[in-house]
Amino acid sequence: MSEVDLSVTLAGVRLKNPIVPVSGTFGFGREYGQYFDLERLGGMCVKGLTLHPRNGNPPPRVAETPMGMLNSVGLQNPGVEAFLAQEWPRLRELDTVTIANISGNTPAEYGQMCEMLSAAGVPLIEVNVSCPNVKAGGLAYGTRPDLAAEVTREAKAHAGRTPVMVKLSPNVTDIAGIARAVADAGADAISLINTLRGMRIDTETRRPILRMNTGGLSGPAVLPVALRMVWEVHSAVDLPILGMGGVSDALTAVEMLLAGATAVGMGSAIFADPMAPVKTIQGLEDWCAEHGVSAVRELTGGVRPW
Ligand SMILES: Cc1cc2nc3c(=O)[nH]c(=O)nc-3n(C[C@H](O)[C@H](O)[C@H](O)COP(=O)(O)O)c2cc1C
């Protein structure tokens, strides 16, 4: 029995520890289940779901960057119905919290998906209003407070008792304003950050490396931006936060908690090391023990600004 209490509560849902692989970097958990026991995770967020299946964008759709990566995958997924039929029955048996991430073309589509996921008993829904890689909806909803609020209201109206977490885009100047809008609209939690829009260019062909020209930047390069935004949102609204963006190990996870996160997402780091989430859980426990922290939740918002 661990002396450190690693459990946290996110939107009323108990996670055994704060570490959660994030949407789009963990598939539906099948592949990573070969590396470690998925039940060691606090939770896992599945690939972004849409009402209908999507093939995503044409390749190349990933590019390396210094300390990070660009992607323009574009929500390739089998659709929410196939998820419920093919993945959810396996996932619901696991002793870890599955978070369903959804993206809609219209507020009504978000509502429809919430209804289906809630009826199936999915414990937590993450509403993505921040995908930079799709033409309709997506990022547009996440960059305007009124639209983000509208999607949140629609999701809440159809999610029954299932809590709704809204995932914010960093591609805005006033992240606190967007957070306040979704909080006022009834969100149960907030997650951030999604990817930052970026671009690379092949100097020989003079063509952008990504077929879509631009994509979303993630990985260690975005950590400082993510920390700043989590801190600003934590200061602006009284909602639990799933903080993500550049977290790669226990120390960066502690930074994310101190900035104001209740739970911590890891994405790109898993591509570099599939064991990163379990190493981070162990490292977090060790760090807490070494620093006399008896419960990891005590760290949330513990930064001491000058
Ligand atoms: C290849 C890839 C695919 C992603 N797909 C999704 C997605 O479907 N839905 C979503 O909300 N975020 C998606 N994201 C964003 C991540 O969930 C996360 O917000 C972002 O990568 C920052 O975390 P990281 O720096 O730990 O990777 C994706 C990221 C990557 C790298």
The ligand as an ORCA input file, in Angstrom:
! r2SCAN-3c Opt
* xyz 0 1
  C      -1.221     12.723    -33.414
  C      -2.141     13.518    -32.534
  C      -3.526     13.383    -32.649
  C      -4.389     14.114    -31.832
  N      -5.743     13.937    -31.952
  C      -6.589     14.594    -31.099
  C      -7.992     14.336    -31.125
  O      -8.490     13.491    -31.864
  N      -8.789     15.053    -30.274
  C      -8.271     15.972    -29.400
  O      -9.021     16.576    -28.643
  N      -6.930     16.207    -29.335
  C      -6.100     15.535    -30.160
  N      -4.738     15.757    -30.079
  C      -4.216     16.736    -29.098
  C      -3.751     16.040    -27.812
  O      -4.822     15.376    -27.178
  C      -3.130     17.069    -26.815
  O      -4.076     18.063    -26.524
  C      -1.865     17.735    -27.370
  O      -1.113     16.812    -28.132
  C      -0.967     18.323    -26.275
  O      -0.445     17.317    -25.431
  P       1.038     16.662    -25.616
  O       2.000     17.799    -25.772
  O       1.260     15.861    -24.367
  O       0.996     15.795    -26.825
  C      -3.859     15.026    -30.887
  C      -2.462     15.157    -30.764
  C      -1.602     14.417    -31.554
  C      -0.117     14.577    -31.377
*
